[in-house]
């Protein structure tokens, strides 16, 4: 599965962005989708995930209530709607997919990754 993440950019604190993760060559139906991020000098961390059948979502505490993950399998695309952005949300955001029925938040449970898109939030 090849993934293309897009939608990053520069936004002021309090603003919004929507990231997209599009699968090329095949559908993401049947795959759980997760978003991770990596800030400069820090480890990659879990942000949000949605199960393969949209039956459940999971969010890191730091983004709960501000970010929403959803998917449109007909468009082979998953999204991360980010509202009320803060400077500490600045990072490269990655999408990843897995066919595991239970993925948790572990990076190693996601074998397919997009290239990342940079989100910069200014104060």
C-alpha positions in Angstrom: 0.0 0.0 0.0 1.4 3.4 -1.0 0.2 6.3 1.0 0.3 10.0 0.3 -0.1 12.5 3.1 -1.0 16.1 2.4 -2.6 19.2 3.8 0.1 20.4 6.1 1.2 24.1 6.2 1.7 27.1 8.4 -1.2 28.2 10.6 -1.6 30.5 13.5 -2.4 29.2 17.0 -6.1 28.6 17.3 -6.4 27.8 13.6 -7.4 24.6 11.8 -6.0 22.3 9.2 -7.2 19.1 7.6 -4.7 16.5 6.7 -5.4 13.8 4.1 -4.0 10.4 3.6 -4.7 8.9 0.2 -3.9 5.4 -0.8 -2.7 4.9 -4.3 -3.1 1.7 -6.3 -5.5 0.1 -3.9 -8.2 0.8 -1.4 -7.7 1.4 2.3 -10.9 -0.6 3.0 -10.0 -3.3 5.6 -7.0 -1.3 7.0 -7.0 0.5 10.3 -5.5 4.0 9.8 -3.4 5.9 12.3 -1.8 9.3 12.4 1.6 9.8 14.1 3.7 12.9 14.5 7.3 13.7 15.1 8.5 17.1 16.4 12.1 18.2 16.0 14.4 16.3 18.4 11.6 14.1 19.6 10.4 10.6 19.0 7.5 9.8 16.8 4.3 9.7 18.8 0.8 8.4 18.3 -1.9 11.0 17.5 -5.1 9.3 16.4 -6.4 6.1 14.8 -9.6 4.8 13.3 -10.5 1.1 13.0 -10.8 -0.5 9.6 -14.6 -0.5 9.8 -14.9 2.9 11.4 -16.3 1.2 14.5 -13.9 3.0 16.8 -11.4 5.8 17.1 -8.6 6.5 19.5 -6.9 9.8 20.4 -3.8 10.8 22.3 -4.8 12.8 25.4 -2.9 15.8 24.0 -5.3 16.1 21.0 -8.5 14.7 22.4 -11.4 17.1 21.8 -9.4 19.1 19.2 -8.6 16.5 16.5 -11.0 14.2 14.6 -10.0 11.2 12.5 -12.3 9.9 9.9 -12.2 8.1 6.6 -13.9 7.8 3.2 -13.1 4.4 1.8 -14.8 5.2 -1.5 -12.1 7.8 -2.0 -9.4 5.6 -0.5 -8.7 8.5 1.8 -8.4 9.1 5.6 -8.4 12.5 7.2 -7.3 14.2 10.3 -9.2 17.4 11.1 -7.2 19.5 13.5 -8.8 22.4 15.3 -7.7 24.8 18.0 -4.1 24.2 17.0 -1.3 25.0 19.4 2.4 25.7 18.8 3.2 22.3 20.5 1.3 20.6 17.6 4.1 21.6 15.3 5.5 18.4 13.8 5.7 16.3 10.7 2.6 14.2 10.6 2.5 10.7 9.2 -0.3 8.4 8.3 0.1 4.7 8.5 -2.2 1.7 7.9 -2.4 -1.8 9.2 -4.5 -4.9 8.6 -4.2 -6.0 12.2 -7.6 -6.1 13.9 -6.2 -4.6 17.1 -3.3 -2.2 16.5 -3.0 -0.2 19.7 -0.7 2.8 19.4 2.5 1.0 18.5 4.4 2.2 15.5 5.6 -1.3 14.8 2.0 -2.5 14.3 1.7 -0.3 11.2 3.8 -1.6 8.3 2.8 0.9 5.6 3.6 4.6 6.0 3.1 7.8 4.1 6.0 10.3 3.6 4.8 12.9 6.1 3.5 16.4 5.9 4.8 19.3 7.9 2.4 21.2 10.2 3.8 24.5 11.7 1.7 26.4 14.3 2.9 29.9 15.1 2.1 31.6 18.4 
